[in-house]
């Protein structure tokens, strides 16, 4: 939401699922949080990519749901609407 004038939320805009997990953890633990090493849960996550360990940490924290279950897949490149991301952030803050 930073960088817009006027300040707007754009709830139907999207970002990738792999990008969202970073935001969730910033909400939970602050900007300096670093996740532990990846556990390689998902068959479709590139664990050489920066997002791999974030995705696995989000799985451990229960704030992401797999996109598919056989094999376990996150679908990290799929779009995540900001309205869904906002709900996930709400969960990340423990406001369930």
VOPAGU-2260 file (C-alpha; in pm, 1 decimal, decimal comma):
REM VOPAGU-2260
SITE   aa  ch    i         X         Y         Z
SITE  UNK   A    0       0,0       0,0       0,0
SITE  UNK   A    1     299,4     226,6      19,2
SITE  UNK   A    2     376,7     444,8    -277,5
SITE  UNK   A    3      27,5     530,1    -392,2
SITE  UNK   A    4    -120,0     875,2    -405,9
SITE  UNK   A    5    -399,0     878,4    -317,9
SITE  UNK   A    6    -360,2     585,2     -79,1
SITE  UNK   A    7    -558,0     294,4    -226,3
SITE  UNK   A    8    -588,3     -74,8    -144,9
SITE  UNK   A    9    -695,3    -228,6    -481,1
SITE  UNK   A   10    -841,6    -550,0    -331,6
SITE  UNK   A   11    -880,8    -720,2    -668,2
SITE  UNK   A   12    -518,3    -671,5    -772,5
SITE  UNK   A   13    -288,9    -969,9    -727,1
SITE  UNK   A   14      59,4   -1089,7    -654,2
SITE  UNK   A   15     216,5   -1435,3    -663,9
SITE  UNK   A   16     157,6   -1680,7    -381,8
SITE  UNK   A   17     532,4   -1712,3    -326,5
SITE  UNK   A   18     557,2   -1334,8    -274,6
SITE  UNK   A   19     276,0   -1330,2     -21,5
SITE  UNK   A   20     451,6   -1546,9     236,9
SITE  UNK   A   21     715,4   -1278,6     292,3
SITE  UNK   A   22     441,4   -1028,2     376,0
SITE  UNK   A   23     275,8   -1271,9     614,4
SITE  UNK   A   24     594,3   -1315,5     814,2
SITE  UNK   A   25     660,7    -942,7     825,2
SITE  UNK   A   26     316,2    -909,2     981,9
SITE  UNK   A   27     387,8   -1188,2    1230,2
SITE  UNK   A   28     747,3   -1119,1    1330,2
SITE  UNK   A   29     861,2    -789,4    1180,9
SITE  UNK   A   30    1079,2    -699,7     885,5
SITE  UNK   A   31    1397,5    -855,6    1027,9
SITE  UNK   A   32    1263,1   -1210,7    1058,8
SITE  UNK   A   33    1457,9   -1478,2     871,6
SITE  UNK   A   34    1301,4   -1822,5     828,3
SITE  UNK   A   35    1486,2   -2147,0     899,7
SITE  UNK   A   36    1625,4   -2357,2     619,5
SITE  UNK   A   37    1372,5   -2511,0     383,6
SITE  UNK   A   38    1234,6   -2857,9     450,0
SITE  UNK   A   39    1134,6   -2919,3      87,1
SITE  UNK   A   40     767,4   -2995,2     143,2
SITE  UNK   A   41     638,8   -2899,0    -200,8
SITE  UNK   A   42     707,9   -3065,9    -533,1
SITE  UNK   A   43     667,0   -2745,3    -735,9
SITE  UNK   A   44     877,5   -2502,1    -531,2
SITE  UNK   A   45    1219,4   -2402,2    -662,4
SITE  UNK   A   46    1422,8   -2429,5    -345,1
SITE  UNK   A   47    1712,1   -2246,7    -509,6
SITE  UNK   A   48    1481,7   -1943,1    -520,9
SITE  UNK   A   49    1469,2   -1697,6    -230,2
SITE  UNK   A   50    1106,7   -1790,2    -159,3
SITE  UNK   A   51    1164,6   -2160,4     -84,6
SITE  UNK   A   52    1247,9   -2129,0     283,2
SITE  UNK   A   53     972,9   -1869,7     331,2
SITE  UNK   A   54     716,4   -2102,3     175,7
SITE  UNK   A   55     813,8   -2393,0     400,1
SITE  UNK   A   56     809,1   -2170,4     708,7
SITE  UNK   A   57     458,7   -2057,4     612,4
SITE  UNK   A   58     354,5   -2421,2     580,9
SITE  UNK   A   59     493,1   -2490,5     930,4
SITE  UNK   A   60     306,7   -2187,0    1066,9
SITE  UNK   A   61     -20,1   -2297,3     905,2
SITE  UNK   A   62     -71,3   -1978,2     706,0
SITE  UNK   A   63     -67,9   -2123,7     355,4
SITE  UNK   A   64    -270,5   -2399,1     201,3
SITE  UNK   A   65    -140,1   -2626,5     -71,2
SITE  UNK   A   66    -274,5   -2565,6    -417,3
SITE  UNK   A   67    -278,5   -2940,3    -482,0
SITE  UNK   A   68    -226,8   -3242,2    -259,4
SITE  UNK   A   69    -105,6   -3523,8    -485,4
SITE  UNK   A   70     178,8   -3448,9    -510,5
SITE  UNK   A   71     188,1   -3176,5    -246,2
SITE  UNK   A   72     213,2   -2853,0    -443,0
SITE  UNK   A   73     190,1   -2487,9    -347,9
SITE  UNK   A   74     143,9   -2342,9    -698,4
SITE  UNK   A   75     384,0   -2057,6    -608,1
SITE  UNK   A   76     348,3   -1877,7    -940,2
SITE  UNK   A   77     -31,4   -1859,0    -923,6
SITE  UNK   A   78    -200,5   -1530,5    -853,1
SITE  UNK   A   79    -320,6   -1446,5    -505,6
SITE  UNK   A   80    -576,8   -1169,4    -487,5
SITE  UNK   A   81    -501,0    -902,5    -233,8
SITE  UNK   A   82    -833,9    -964,7     -62,9
SITE  UNK   A   83    -724,8   -1326,4       6,3
SITE  UNK   A   84    -381,0   -1205,4     113,0
SITE  UNK   A   85    -543,3    -961,6     355,0
SITE  UNK   A   86    -734,2   -1249,1     515,1
SITE  UNK   A   87    -415,7   -1455,5     541,6
SITE  UNK   A   88    -240,1   -1161,5     707,8
SITE  UNK   A   89    -531,5   -1138,7     947,8
SITE  UNK   A   90    -469,7   -1504,4    1032,3
SITE  UNK   A   91     -94,6   -1443,6    1058,1
SITE  UNK   A   92    -157,0   -1182,3    1325,5
SITE  UNK   A   93    -350,3   -1439,9    1526,6
SITE  UNK   A   94    -683,2   -1263,5    1482,2
SITE  UNK   A   95    -864,8   -1576,0    1362,8
